[in-house]
Amino acid sequence: MPRYCITIEYDGTPFVGWQAQANGLGVQARLGQAIAAFCGAHVLPRGAGRTDAGVHARGQVAHFDLARDWPAETVRDALNHHLRPDPVAVLACARVGDDFDARRSAIRRHYLYRICNRRAPLALERNRAWRLSRPLDADAMHQAAQRLVGRHDFTTFRAAHCQAASPLKTLDRLEVRRIGEAIEIRAAARSFLHNQVRSMVGTLALVGEGKWSADDVAAALAARDRARCGPVAPACGLYLMRVDYPAEMAEEGGEAGRPSEKAAK
């Protein structure tokens, strides 16, 4: 059966998360509805990451199989037609080999967390960023973030109900920078624990406010104790930006699975 890889963006605000669930509409289930409306196939796309309720995506990747060999452009356009008016869009679609798996084939995932650091409430950025009114020291946050880069036991920054087999993860990148009133925190790793990025962001916010030091962050990491974590940042500021795959799979999949460099930066 032909396998298709799609790159998707979505506003996570109205969804219960990526995964299809009984308590509300997930992005995965909404895509499944669109596929069924398009060609009658009842399949659920397999995603590269299970984003939580309220988390957004600019470069989520998923795959699914269809019985009929449709042109990739037809699949993309048909899904977008049947996804309306919900805030989900298929940016690209490509045929891939049977060995491609959106989750298992991924070699790196890139996330962005956005903080709006201002006194005024959010209007245009509502549900798109975390507003913190106290002035934040982004440089101090960046320096503290480097204490988390590398291979560590991230139990402190792991949700209590996380289903990962091990708390050991290698964090390739964690960078903080200020752009005007916005603070952007970018993280990259092969995989993340449940709530790891939001937990790290909440802890770094304490550093930005001057309540914690970089040594406090290192001590919290070393404690391997969930109770030592700072607050978990809200879901609305988190974006799945890009998913990387081996070069040979990226070439085979075309643009699907390879969002633009502009979106990744």
C-alpha positions as CSV (number, residue, x, y, z in Angstrom):
1,M,0.0,0.0,0.0
2,P,1.3,3.5,-0.8
3,R,2.6,5.3,2.2
4,Y,2.3,9.1,2.5
5,C,4.2,11.5,4.7
6,I,2.7,14.9,5.5
7,T,4.0,18.0,7.2
8,I,1.3,19.8,9.2
9,E,0.9,23.0,11.1
10,Y,-1.9,23.6,13.6
11,D,-3.2,25.9,16.3
12,G,-3.5,23.6,19.3
13,T,-5.9,25.8,21.2
14,P,-9.2,24.0,20.3
15,F,-7.7,20.4,20.5
16,V,-7.1,18.0,23.3
17,G,-3.7,17.4,21.9
18,W,-2.3,15.4,18.9
19,Q,-3.5,12.0,19.9
20,A,-7.1,10.8,19.3
21,Q,-8.9,10.7,22.6
22,A,-12.3,9.9,23.9
23,N,-12.6,13.2,25.9
24,G,-12.4,15.6,22.9
25,L,-11.1,16.1,19.4
26,G,-7.4,15.5,18.8
27,V,-5.5,16.7,15.7
28,Q,-4.8,13.0,14.8
29,A,-8.5,12.2,14.8
30,R,-9.3,15.4,12.8
31,L,-6.9,14.3,10.1
32,G,-8.4,10.9,10.2
33,Q,-11.8,12.4,9.5
34,A,-10.4,14.4,6.6
35,I,-8.8,11.3,5.1
36,A,-12.1,9.4,5.4
37,A,-14.0,12.2,3.8
38,F,-11.5,12.3,0.9
39,C,-11.2,8.7,0.0
40,G,-13.2,6.6,2.4
41,A,-10.2,5.1,4.2
42,H,-10.4,4.8,8.0
43,V,-6.9,5.4,9.2
44,L,-5.2,7.5,11.9
45,P,-2.0,9.2,10.8
46,R,1.0,8.3,13.0
47,G,2.7,11.4,14.2
48,A,6.3,12.2,15.1
49,G,5.4,13.8,18.4
50,R,2.4,13.7,20.8
51,T,1.8,17.3,21.5
52,D,-0.4,18.1,24.5
53,A,-3.6,20.1,24.6
54,G,-2.9,23.7,23.6
55,V,0.5,23.0,22.1
56,H,1.0,24.3,18.5
57,A,2.9,22.9,15.6
58,R,4.6,24.5,12.6
59,G,6.3,21.3,11.4
60,Q,4.6,18.2,12.8
61,V,5.2,15.2,10.6
62,A,2.9,12.1,10.2
63,H,2.5,9.2,7.9
64,F,-0.4,6.9,6.8
65,D,-1.1,4.3,4.2
66,L,-3.8,4.4,1.5
67,A,-5.1,1.5,-0.7
68,R,-5.0,3.7,-3.8
69,D,-2.0,5.4,-5.3
70,W,-3.0,9.1,-5.3
71,P,-0.8,11.9,-6.5
72,A,0.8,13.5,-3.4
73,E,-0.5,17.0,-4.4
74,T,-4.0,15.6,-4.6
75,V,-3.8,14.2,-1.1
76,R,-2.5,17.5,0.3
77,D,-5.2,19.6,-1.4
78,A,-8.0,17.2,-0.6
79,L,-7.1,17.0,3.1
80,N,-6.9,20.8,3.3
81,H,-10.3,21.0,1.8
82,H,-11.8,18.6,4.3
83,L,-10.0,20.1,7.3
84,R,-11.7,23.5,6.9
85,P,-12.6,25.4,9.0
86,D,-10.4,24.0,11.7
87,P,-7.0,25.5,12.3
88,V,-5.0,22.6,10.8
89,A,-3.2,22.7,7.4
90,V,-1.2,20.2,5.5
91,L,1.9,22.1,4.3
92,A,3.4,19.3,2.2
93,C,2.7,15.7,1.2
94,A,5.1,13.1,-0.4
95,R,5.2,9.4,-1.1
96,V,7.7,7.6,1.1
97,G,9.0,4.0,1.4
98,D,7.4,1.4,3.6
99,D,10.3,1.7,6.0
100,F,9.5,5.3,6.8
101,D,7.9,5.9,10.2
102,A,7.2,9.4,11.3
103,R,8.0,8.7,14.9
104,R,10.6,6.0,14.9
105,S,12.6,7.2,11.9
106,A,13.0,10.7,13.4
107,I,16.6,11.6,14.4
108,R,15.9,15.0,16.0
109,R,12.9,17.2,17.1
110,H,13.0,21.0,17.4
111,Y,10.8,22.9,19.7
112,L,10.3,26.7,20.3
113,Y,8.8,28.2,23.4
114,R,7.7,31.8,23.3
115,I,7.4,34.1,26.3
116,C,5.9,37.6,25.9
117,N,7.7,39.7,28.5
118,R,5.5,42.8,29.0
119,R,3.1,44.4,31.5
120,A,0.1,44.7,29.1
121,P,-2.1,41.6,28.6
122,L,-2.0,39.8,25.3
123,A,-4.5,40.5,22.5
124,L,-3.0,39.3,19.2
125,E,-0.7,36.8,21.0
126,R,-3.4,35.4,23.2
127,N,-3.0,31.5,23.3
128,R,0.2,31.9,21.3
129,A,2.7,32.8,24.1
130,W,3.2,32.9,27.9
131,R,2.9,36.4,29.2
132,L,5.2,37.2,32.1
133,S,5.0,40.8,33.3
134,R,8.2,40.9,35.5
135,P,11.4,41.9,33.5
136,L,13.4,38.8,32.6
137,D,17.1,38.5,32.2
138,A,17.4,36.5,29.0
139,D,21.2,36.3,29.1
140,A,21.1,34.7,32.6
141,M,18.4,32.3,31.4
142,H,20.7,31.3,28.5
143,Q,23.7,30.7,30.7
144,A,21.6,28.6,33.1
145,A,20.1,26.6,30.1
146,Q,23.6,25.4,29.2
147,R,23.7,23.5,32.4
148,L,21.0,21.3,31.0
149,V,22.6,20.6,27.6
150,G,24.1,17.1,27.2
151,R,23.1,13.6,28.4
152,H,21.4,13.6,31.8
153,D,18.8,11.9,33.9
154,F,16.0,14.4,33.5
155,T,13.7,13.0,36.2
156,T,13.3,16.5,37.7
157,F,11.9,17.8,34.4
158,R,9.7,14.8,33.7
159,A,5.9,14.6,34.2
160,A,4.9,12.2,36.9
161,H,2.8,10.2,34.4
162,C,5.4,10.1,31.7
163,Q,5.5,6.7,30.0
164,A,9.1,6.9,28.6
165,A,11.1,3.8,29.5
166,S,14.1,5.8,30.8
167,P,14.6,9.4,32.1
168,L,18.0,9.5,30.4
169,K,17.9,11.9,27.4
170,T,20.5,13.8,25.4
171,L,19.6,17.5,25.0
172,D,21.5,18.8,21.9
173,R,20.4,22.4,22.2
174,L,18.7,24.8,24.6
175,E,19.1,28.4,23.7
176,V,17.5,31.6,25.0
177,R,17.4,34.9,23.3
178,R,15.4,38.1,23.5
179,I,13.8,39.8,20.5
180,G,12.2,43.0,21.7
181,E,9.5,42.1,24.2
182,A,9.6,38.4,23.2
183,I,11.9,35.8,24.6
184,E,12.4,32.7,22.5
185,I,13.7,29.4,23.9
186,R,14.7,26.8,21.4
187,A,15.3,23.1,22.3
188,A,16.5,20.2,20.1
189,A,17.0,16.5,20.9
190,R,16.3,13.1,19.4
191,S,13.4,12.8,21.8
192,F,11.9,14.5,24.9
193,L,10.2,13.3,28.0
194,H,6.6,14.3,28.7
195,N,6.5,18.0,29.7
196,Q,10.3,18.2,29.6
197,V,10.5,21.4,27.5
198,R,7.7,23.2,29.5
199,S,9.3,22.1,32.8
200,M,12.7,23.5,31.7
201,V,11.2,26.7,30.5
202,G,9.3,27.3,33.8
203,T,12.6,26.7,35.7
204,L,14.5,29.1,33.5
205,A,11.9,31.7,34.1
206,L,12.8,31.6,37.7
207,V,16.4,32.4,36.7
208,G,15.2,35.3,34.5
209,E,13.3,36.8,37.5
210,G,16.4,36.5,39.6
211,K,14.9,34.0,42.0
212,W,17.2,31.1,40.9
213,S,20.8,30.9,39.7
214,A,22.4,28.7,37.2
215,D,23.8,26.6,40.1
216,D,20.2,26.2,41.4
217,V,19.2,24.8,38.0
218,A,22.2,22.4,38.0
219,A,21.3,21.3,41.5
220,A,17.7,20.7,40.6
221,L,18.8,18.5,37.6
222,A,21.2,16.5,39.8
223,A,18.6,15.9,42.5
224,R,16.5,13.8,40.0
225,D,13.5,14.8,42.0
226,R,10.3,16.1,40.4
227,A,9.6,18.2,43.5
228,R,12.8,20.3,42.7
229,C,11.4,21.5,39.3
230,G,10.2,25.0,38.8
231,P,6.6,25.7,37.6
232,V,5.6,24.0,34.4
233,A,5.2,26.7,31.7
234,P,1.7,26.7,30.0
235,A,1.1,24.8,26.8
236,C,0.1,27.9,24.8
237,G,3.8,29.0,24.3
238,L,5.1,25.7,22.9
239,Y,5.5,24.9,19.2
240,L,6.8,21.8,17.5
241,M,8.9,23.5,14.8
242,R,10.6,20.7,12.8
243,V,11.4,17.0,12.8
244,D,14.6,15.8,11.2
245,Y,15.1,12.5,9.4
246,P,18.1,10.7,7.8
247,A,19.2,12.3,4.6
248,E,18.1,9.4,2.4
249,M,14.6,9.5,3.9
250,A,14.4,13.3,3.5
251,E,15.3,13.0,-0.1
252,E,12.8,10.3,-0.7
253,G,10.1,12.2,1.1
254,G,10.7,15.5,-0.8
255,E,9.4,18.5,1.1
256,A,7.3,16.5,3.5
257,G,9.3,16.1,6.7
258,R,11.6,19.0,5.8
259,P,9.9,22.3,6.7
260,S,11.6,25.4,5.4
261,E,14.7,26.8,7.1
262,K,12.7,29.9,7.7
263,A,10.3,28.0,9.9
264,A,13.1,26.2,11.7
265,K,15.0,29.3,12.7
